[in-house]
Amino acid sequence: MKKSLLALFLIGVLAFSVVASGCIGGEKTTTPTTTQTTSSPSPTKTTTSSPTTTTTPTKTEKVPSGKVVIWHAMQPNELQVFESIIEEFMAEYPSIEIVLEQKPNLEDALKAAIPAGQGPDLFIWAHDWIGKFAEAGLLEPIDEYVTPDILDKFSGMAKGAIDYGGHYYAMPFAAETVAIIYNKKMISEPPKTFDEMKAIMEKYYKPDEEKYGIAYPINAYFISAWAHAFGGYYFDDKTKKPGLDKPETIKGFEFFFKNIFPYMAPTGDYNTQQAIFLEGRAPMMVNGPWSIGSVKDAGIDFGVAPLPPIIENGKKYYPRPYGGVKLIYFAKGVKNKDAAWFFVKWFTTNPKVAKTLAKELGYIPVLREVLNDPEIQNDPVLYGFGKAVEYAIPMPKSPEMGSVWGPVDTAITEILKDPQNADIAAILKAQNEEILKALSGG
């Protein structure tokens, strides 16, 4: 490796500081922060234990007591790791009970429950909700807990994700974006250019045998890389304006549906696309670190690499997917704030927790101490996602972004009705108008 993983992370952090502030998940999407979930909703207590994380409070630190309820929308493989970590915490601090409750439609559940005083103490999602949730009065400020020495533990990208309107509402524990996950038994090296990627897709595309060139979930989050590739965008945090009608955005959409979709199974469904890769019916999958557990469970010898650049007229255009920071939010009306903070501080500032999440789930650490860890720097999975973060664009955290996700997904749905003949430009322009109407209150 010509660069260390740390260097790549730092470059990624710099890139995030240059582009508009923002990040993952969003209204009417079910991708990151923990993306598509397949298990049924139910309160979950830990059932397995592994000695991965132990810390002890200082002599002057008082351990509070009580129950802390956390809502989430994690995939099963993520949940298993979180359960083990939380069980270790409760073994170390038995006065605090942590209860995980799964909510597949997390946003709607929170918006209904919190105002009624029936919400959780904490919830897990990416940073892009912070603006709209803060303005809706659904978050509890934690300014009294977030001190400079705590902030200094985190990367710049992570620190920039937890505040809105002059208040802190959450704590960060990982970064994420999508990348190519490839099966080394099918391709020994990842594609370095899009032309190489296309050649691989062409080689393995055999729809009569239910084999495909690539597995790629299709929604607003996943294909954002191509919308951004030529300079387009969904929404600009600075100008507060949508960009679906921009020629660059249109070009990116047309590129995806002309050059990638034809080599896929004809569905955008997340679970179907992931299954195709896990079953060895495609050499590559575009997905995020949350999927690594499932890839490992499938016994696939895999690697991770960023989406390769498109080369046109001697110029490189990098697909730039949305990226973000995973947060633990404090819900308005948190019932046991001190106990909730004690757990959240332990979880987010504990290097052993960060390393466990990185090694088991491929989460990109945001603790500076962990970024310096040789074991993390030399991990090929984290190296691959670290490179991907270098090119990622943080998802906007303006509350107006809530009016953008739906129309983008509507545009995608319209295109998918007849991808070969769809008037992509007209569809995107129409949905851009819908966003403008929503933003103006129309």
C-alpha positions as CSV (number, residue, x, y, z in Angstrom):
1,M,0.0,0.0,0.0
2,K,1.4,3.4,-1.0
3,K,-0.6,5.1,1.7
4,S,-1.5,4.0,5.1
5,L,-5.2,3.7,6.1
6,L,-4.7,6.6,8.5
7,A,-3.6,8.8,5.7
8,L,-6.7,7.9,3.7
9,F,-9.0,8.5,6.6
10,L,-7.4,12.0,7.1
11,I,-7.8,12.7,3.5
12,G,-11.4,11.6,3.7
13,V,-11.9,13.9,6.7
14,L,-10.5,16.8,4.8
15,A,-12.7,16.1,1.8
16,F,-15.7,16.1,4.1
17,S,-14.7,19.5,5.5
18,V,-14.5,21.0,2.1
19,V,-17.9,19.8,0.7
20,A,-21.3,20.8,2.0
21,S,-22.0,19.6,5.5
22,G,-24.5,16.7,5.8
23,C,-24.9,12.7,5.6
24,I,-26.9,9.1,5.5
25,G,-30.4,7.7,5.4
26,G,-33.3,10.1,5.0
27,E,-37.0,10.4,4.5
28,K,-38.5,7.4,2.6
29,T,-35.1,5.7,2.4
30,T,-34.1,2.6,4.3
31,T,-30.4,2.4,3.6
32,P,-27.8,3.6,6.0
33,T,-27.5,4.4,9.0
34,T,-28.3,0.8,9.5
35,T,-30.2,0.2,6.3
36,Q,-32.5,-2.5,5.1
37,T,-33.7,-4.6,8.0
38,T,-35.1,-8.1,7.5
39,S,-36.0,-9.1,11.1
40,S,-39.3,-8.4,12.7
41,P,-39.7,-5.6,15.3
42,S,-39.4,-6.7,18.9
43,P,-37.7,-5.5,22.1
44,T,-34.3,-7.1,22.1
45,K,-32.1,-8.0,25.1
46,T,-28.6,-9.4,24.6
47,T,-28.3,-13.1,24.4
48,T,-24.6,-13.6,23.7
49,S,-21.5,-12.3,25.3
50,S,-18.0,-11.8,24.2
51,P,-15.3,-10.1,26.3
52,T,-14.7,-7.3,23.8
53,T,-15.2,-4.1,25.8
54,T,-14.5,-3.4,29.4
55,T,-13.8,-0.1,31.0
56,T,-14.1,1.1,34.5
57,P,-15.2,4.5,35.8
58,T,-12.7,6.8,37.4
59,K,-12.7,6.9,41.2
60,T,-14.7,10.2,41.1
61,E,-17.2,9.1,38.5
62,K,-20.6,8.1,39.8
63,V,-22.4,5.3,37.9
64,P,-26.1,6.2,37.6
65,S,-28.9,3.6,37.6
66,G,-32.0,2.9,35.6
67,K,-33.3,1.6,32.3
68,V,-32.3,3.1,28.9
69,V,-34.4,2.3,25.8
70,I,-32.8,2.5,22.4
71,W,-34.8,2.4,19.1
72,H,-33.0,1.3,16.0
73,A,-33.5,-0.2,12.5
74,M,-30.4,-2.5,12.3
75,Q,-29.9,-5.5,10.2
76,P,-29.6,-8.9,12.0
77,N,-25.8,-9.1,11.7
78,E,-25.4,-5.6,13.1
79,L,-27.8,-6.3,15.9
80,Q,-25.9,-9.4,17.0
81,V,-22.7,-7.3,17.5
82,F,-24.4,-4.5,19.3
83,E,-26.1,-7.0,21.6
84,S,-22.7,-8.5,22.6
85,I,-21.3,-5.1,23.3
86,I,-24.2,-4.0,25.3
87,E,-24.3,-7.2,27.3
88,E,-20.6,-6.6,28.2
89,F,-21.6,-3.0,29.3
90,M,-24.4,-4.3,31.5
91,A,-22.1,-6.9,33.1
92,E,-19.6,-4.1,33.9
93,Y,-22.3,-1.7,35.1
94,P,-25.3,-3.8,36.4
95,S,-27.1,-0.7,37.7
96,I,-28.0,0.3,34.1
97,E,-30.2,-1.8,31.9
98,I,-30.0,-1.2,28.1
99,V,-33.0,-2.4,26.0
100,L,-32.9,-2.4,22.2
101,E,-36.2,-2.1,20.4
102,Q,-36.3,-2.6,16.6
103,K,-38.5,-0.2,14.5
104,P,-38.3,-1.0,10.7
105,N,-40.0,2.4,10.0
106,L,-38.0,4.2,12.5
107,E,-38.6,7.8,11.4
108,D,-42.4,7.5,11.5
109,A,-42.3,5.6,14.8
110,L,-40.2,8.4,16.4
111,K,-42.3,11.2,15.0
112,A,-45.4,9.6,16.4
113,A,-44.1,8.5,19.8
114,I,-41.8,11.4,21.0
115,P,-44.5,14.1,21.0
116,A,-46.8,11.8,22.8
117,G,-44.2,11.2,25.5
118,Q,-43.9,7.5,24.5
119,G,-40.6,7.7,22.6
120,P,-37.2,6.0,23.5
121,D,-34.4,7.5,25.4
122,L,-32.0,7.1,22.5
123,F,-32.1,6.1,18.9
124,I,-29.6,5.2,16.2
125,W,-29.4,6.7,12.8
126,A,-27.1,8.7,10.6
127,H,-26.4,12.4,11.0
128,D,-28.7,13.6,8.2
129,W,-31.7,13.6,10.5
130,I,-30.3,16.0,13.0
131,G,-31.5,19.2,11.3
132,K,-35.2,18.2,10.8
133,F,-35.5,16.4,14.1
134,A,-33.9,19.4,16.0
135,E,-36.2,21.9,14.3
136,A,-39.2,19.6,15.0
137,G,-38.4,19.6,18.7
138,L,-37.8,15.9,18.8
139,L,-34.2,16.0,20.2
140,E,-32.8,16.7,23.6
141,P,-29.7,18.9,23.8
142,I,-26.7,17.4,25.6
143,D,-24.6,20.5,25.8
144,E,-23.8,20.1,29.5
145,Y,-22.1,16.7,28.8
146,V,-20.2,17.5,25.6
147,T,-16.9,19.0,26.7
148,P,-13.9,20.0,24.6
149,D,-11.9,17.1,25.8
150,I,-14.6,14.7,24.6
151,L,-14.8,16.4,21.2
152,D,-11.1,16.2,20.7
153,K,-11.3,12.4,20.7
154,F,-13.1,12.5,17.3
155,S,-12.2,13.2,13.7
156,G,-13.3,16.5,12.3
157,M,-16.1,14.9,10.2
158,A,-17.5,13.3,13.3
159,K,-17.4,16.5,15.3
160,G,-19.2,18.3,12.6
161,A,-22.1,15.8,12.5
162,I,-23.4,16.1,16.0
163,D,-24.5,19.7,16.3
164,Y,-27.3,21.8,14.8
165,G,-28.3,25.4,15.6
166,G,-25.7,25.8,18.3
167,H,-26.6,22.7,20.3
168,Y,-25.3,19.1,20.5
169,Y,-27.9,16.4,20.2
170,A,-26.0,13.2,19.5
171,M,-22.7,11.4,19.7
172,P,-20.8,9.7,16.8
173,F,-19.5,6.2,16.6
174,A,-18.7,5.4,13.0
175,A,-18.5,6.7,9.4
176,E,-19.9,4.9,6.4
177,T,-20.4,5.0,2.7
178,V,-20.9,2.5,-0.1
179,A,-18.1,0.7,-2.1
180,I,-17.6,-2.3,-4.3
181,I,-17.5,-5.6,-2.4
182,Y,-16.0,-8.2,-4.8
183,N,-15.7,-11.9,-4.7
184,K,-12.1,-12.8,-5.0
185,K,-12.9,-16.3,-6.4
186,M,-14.5,-14.6,-9.4
187,I,-12.2,-11.5,-9.8
188,S,-8.8,-11.4,-8.3
189,E,-8.5,-7.6,-8.4
190,P,-11.1,-4.9,-8.2
191,P,-11.7,-2.7,-11.3
192,K,-9.5,0.4,-11.4
193,T,-11.5,2.2,-14.1
194,F,-15.2,2.0,-15.1
195,D,-14.2,0.4,-18.4
196,E,-12.7,-2.5,-16.4
197,M,-15.8,-2.6,-14.2
198,K,-18.0,-2.8,-17.3
199,A,-15.9,-5.6,-18.8
200,I,-16.4,-7.6,-15.6
201,M,-20.1,-7.0,-15.7
202,E,-20.3,-8.1,-19.4
203,K,-18.3,-11.3,-18.7
204,Y,-20.6,-12.5,-15.8
205,Y,-23.9,-11.3,-17.1
206,K,-25.9,-14.5,-17.9
207,P,-29.5,-13.7,-17.1
208,D,-30.8,-17.1,-18.5
209,E,-28.8,-18.7,-15.7
210,E,-29.9,-16.1,-13.2
211,K,-26.3,-14.8,-13.0
212,Y,-25.5,-11.1,-13.3
213,G,-22.6,-8.7,-13.7
214,I,-23.2,-6.8,-10.5
215,A,-25.6,-6.7,-7.5
216,Y,-26.7,-3.1,-6.8
217,P,-29.6,-2.0,-4.7
218,I,-31.3,1.0,-6.4
219,N,-32.7,3.9,-4.4
220,A,-31.8,7.5,-3.9
221,Y,-29.0,6.8,-1.5
222,F,-27.3,4.0,-3.4
223,I,-27.1,5.6,-6.8
224,S,-26.1,9.1,-5.4
225,A,-22.6,8.3,-6.5
226,W,-23.5,8.6,-10.2
227,A,-25.7,11.7,-9.7
228,H,-22.6,13.3,-8.2
229,A,-20.0,11.8,-10.6
230,F,-20.2,14.6,-13.2
231,G,-20.9,17.4,-10.7
232,G,-24.6,17.0,-10.2
233,Y,-26.4,16.9,-6.9
234,Y,-29.8,16.2,-5.3
235,F,-29.7,19.2,-2.9
236,D,-27.2,21.9,-2.0
237,D,-27.0,22.6,1.8
238,K,-25.6,26.1,1.1
239,T,-28.1,27.4,-1.4
240,K,-31.0,25.3,-0.1
241,K,-31.9,24.4,-3.6
242,P,-32.4,21.0,-5.4
243,G,-30.4,20.0,-8.4
244,L,-32.3,17.2,-10.1
245,D,-32.7,19.4,-13.2
246,K,-29.0,20.1,-13.6
247,P,-27.4,18.7,-16.8
248,E,-24.7,17.1,-14.6
249,T,-27.3,15.3,-12.5
250,I,-29.2,14.1,-15.5
251,K,-26.0,12.8,-17.1
252,G,-25.2,10.8,-14.0
253,F,-28.6,9.2,-13.9
254,E,-28.4,8.4,-17.6
255,F,-25.0,6.9,-17.2
256,F,-26.1,4.6,-14.5
257,F,-29.2,3.3,-16.3
258,K,-27.3,2.9,-19.6
259,N,-24.1,1.4,-18.3
260,I,-24.8,-0.5,-15.1
261,F,-28.5,-1.4,-14.8
262,P,-28.4,-3.5,-18.0
263,Y,-26.1,-6.0,-16.3
264,M,-28.2,-6.3,-13.2
265,A,-31.2,-8.4,-12.2
266,P,-34.2,-6.1,-13.1
267,T,-35.1,-5.0,-9.6
268,G,-33.9,-2.4,-7.2
269,D,-34.9,-4.4,-4.1
270,Y,-32.1,-4.4,-1.5
271,N,-32.6,-7.9,-0.2
272,T,-32.8,-9.4,-3.7
273,Q,-29.7,-7.7,-4.9
274,Q,-27.7,-8.6,-1.8
275,A,-28.8,-12.2,-2.0
276,I,-27.5,-12.4,-5.6
277,F,-24.0,-11.6,-4.4
278,L,-24.2,-13.7,-1.3
279,E,-25.3,-16.7,-3.4
280,G,-22.3,-16.3,-5.8
281,R,-24.4,-15.1,-8.7
282,A,-22.6,-11.9,-9.2
283,P,-18.9,-11.0,-8.9
284,M,-19.5,-7.6,-7.3
285,M,-21.9,-5.9,-5.0
286,V,-22.2,-2.2,-4.2
287,N,-23.1,-1.9,-0.5
288,G,-21.9,-0.5,2.7
289,P,-20.1,-1.7,5.8
290,W,-23.4,-2.8,7.4
291,S,-23.4,-5.7,4.9
292,I,-20.0,-7.1,5.8
293,G,-21.3,-9.4,8.5
294,S,-23.6,-11.1,6.0
295,V,-20.8,-11.4,3.5
296,K,-18.6,-13.1,6.1
297,D,-21.4,-15.4,7.1
298,A,-21.8,-16.5,3.5
299,G,-18.2,-17.6,3.5
300,I,-17.1,-15.4,0.6
301,D,-13.5,-14.5,0.2
302,F,-14.0,-10.8,-0.5
303,G,-12.3,-7.5,-0.9
304,V,-13.5,-3.9,-0.8
305,A,-12.7,-1.0,-3.1
306,P,-14.1,2.4,-4.0
307,L,-16.2,2.8,-7.2
308,P,-13.8,3.3,-10.0
309,P,-13.5,6.5,-12.0
310,I,-15.1,7.1,-15.4
311,I,-12.6,8.3,-17.9
312,E,-13.9,10.6,-20.7
313,N,-11.7,12.6,-23.0
314,G,-8.7,12.0,-20.8
315,K,-10.5,13.3,-17.7
316,K,-11.4,11.2,-14.6
317,Y,-14.9,11.5,-13.1
318,Y,-15.2,9.8,-9.7
319,P,-18.5,8.4,-8.6
320,R,-19.1,10.1,-5.3
321,P,-21.6,8.3,-3.1
322,Y,-23.3,9.9,-0.1
323,G,-21.5,9.2,3.1
324,G,-22.2,10.0,6.7
325,V,-21.6,9.5,10.4
326,K,-23.6,7.1,12.5
327,L,-25.0,8.7,15.6
328,I,-26.7,7.9,18.8
329,Y,-29.3,10.6,19.3
330,F,-30.9,11.8,22.5
331,A,-34.7,11.8,22.1
332,K,-36.7,14.7,23.5
333,G,-38.1,13.7,26.9
334,V,-35.3,11.2,27.6
335,K,-36.4,9.6,30.9
336,N,-33.0,8.9,32.5
337,K,-30.6,11.4,30.9
338,D,-27.6,10.7,33.2
339,A,-27.8,6.9,32.6
340,A,-28.3,7.4,28.9
341,W,-25.2,9.7,28.7
342,F,-23.1,7.3,30.8
343,F,-23.8,4.6,28.3
344,V,-23.4,6.7,25.2
345,K,-20.1,8.2,26.4
346,W,-18.9,4.7,27.2
347,F,-20.0,3.3,23.8
348,T,-18.7,6.2,21.6
349,T,-15.4,6.9,23.3
350,N,-14.3,3.4,24.1
351,P,-11.6,2.3,21.6
352,K,-12.4,-1.4,22.1
353,V,-16.0,-0.8,21.1
354,A,-14.8,1.1,18.0
355,K,-12.4,-1.7,17.1
356,T,-15.1,-4.3,17.6
357,L,-17.5,-2.5,15.3
358,A,-14.7,-2.0,12.7
359,K,-13.5,-5.6,12.7
360,E,-16.9,-7.3,12.9
361,L,-19.0,-4.9,10.8
362,G,-16.5,-2.9,8.7
363,Y,-17.6,0.4,10.4
364,I,-15.0,3.1,9.7
365,P,-13.8,4.4,13.1
366,V,-14.1,8.1,14.0
367,L,-12.1,8.0,17.2
368,R,-8.7,9.4,16.6
369,E,-7.0,6.9,18.9
370,V,-8.4,4.0,16.8
371,L,-7.5,5.6,13.5
372,N,-3.9,5.3,14.8
373,D,-4.2,1.6,15.6
374,P,-1.9,-0.5,13.3
375,E,-4.5,-3.3,13.3
376,I,-7.1,-1.0,11.9
377,Q,-4.7,0.7,9.5
378,N,-3.7,-2.7,8.0
379,D,-7.2,-4.2,7.7
380,P,-8.0,-4.5,3.9
381,V,-11.8,-4.1,4.5
382,L,-11.4,-0.9,6.4
383,Y,-8.7,0.2,3.9
384,G,-11.2,-0.2,1.1
385,F,-14.0,1.6,2.9
386,G,-11.5,4.2,4.0
387,K,-10.6,4.9,0.4
388,A,-14.3,5.1,-0.4
389,V,-14.8,7.7,2.3
390,E,-12.2,9.8,0.6
391,Y,-14.6,10.3,-2.3
392,A,-17.8,10.4,-0.4
393,I,-20.0,13.5,-0.1
394,P,-21.7,14.0,3.3
395,M,-25.4,13.9,3.1
396,P,-27.1,17.3,3.7
397,K,-28.3,17.8,7.3
398,S,-30.6,20.7,6.5
399,P,-34.2,19.8,7.4
400,E,-35.2,20.7,3.8
401,M,-33.5,17.5,2.7
402,G,-36.6,15.7,4.0
403,S,-38.5,17.0,1.0
404,V,-35.9,15.7,-1.4
405,W,-35.6,11.9,-0.8
406,G,-39.1,11.1,-1.7
407,P,-39.1,12.8,-5.1
408,V,-35.7,11.3,-6.0
409,D,-37.1,7.8,-5.2
410,T,-40.2,8.6,-7.2
411,A,-38.1,9.6,-10.2
412,I,-36.2,6.3,-9.8
413,T,-39.5,4.3,-9.7
414,E,-40.7,6.0,-12.8
415,I,-37.4,5.3,-14.6
416,L,-37.5,1.6,-13.6
417,K,-40.9,1.2,-15.3
418,D,-39.1,1.2,-18.6
419,P,-35.4,2.0,-18.2
420,Q,-34.5,1.6,-21.9
421,N,-37.0,4.1,-23.1
422,A,-37.6,6.4,-20.1
423,D,-37.1,10.1,-20.6
424,I,-34.8,10.5,-17.7
425,A,-34.3,14.2,-18.1
426,A,-38.0,14.9,-18.1
427,I,-38.7,12.7,-15.1
428,L,-35.9,14.4,-13.1
429,K,-37.1,17.9,-14.0
430,A,-40.6,17.0,-13.0
431,Q,-39.5,15.8,-9.6
432,N,-37.3,18.8,-9.2
433,E,-40.4,20.9,-9.5
434,E,-42.1,18.8,-6.9
435,I,-39.2,19.5,-4.5
436,L,-39.4,23.2,-5.2
437,K,-43.2,23.1,-4.5
438,A,-42.6,21.3,-1.2
439,L,-39.9,23.7,-0.1
440,S,-42.1,26.7,-0.9
441,G,-45.0,25.2,1.1
442,G,-47.0,24.4,-2.0
